Amino acid sequence: MATKLEIFDDWVQKNNKKIMKMIEVGSYSVPWVQEEFRKMRVWIIGNPKKAPQVNICRFISSWLIRGRNQEIQPKNPITKEQEDKHYAEHRRTGTNNEGFTKIKI
């Protein structure tokens, strides 16, 4: 019986054109996708019970979308409380976000 990693690798080889289309449509760079596939394989080895046996295309697509979203979003996003404090300070001091004094017309 084939392991889940072998099933995944076999699917990737058989569906190379489909994967290339995903890369093209998603505007992903090939080196980035190659690195993500390495991460997928490591994840499958470490999580064999959760690894996909069917819907491998969906697994790959979701992984790539999630990976790109994590790169776009900041590592430590500003909380609503921090944002409110930031703007309250600027209102109190009469400066805008760049630190310049507001011109009152």
Secondary structure, 3 states (H helix, E strand, C coil): CCCHHHHHHHHHHHCHHHHHHHHHHHCCCHHHHHHHHHHHHHHHHHCCCCCCCCCHHHHHHHHHHHHHHHHHCCCCCCCHHHHHHHHHHHHHHCECCCCCECCCC
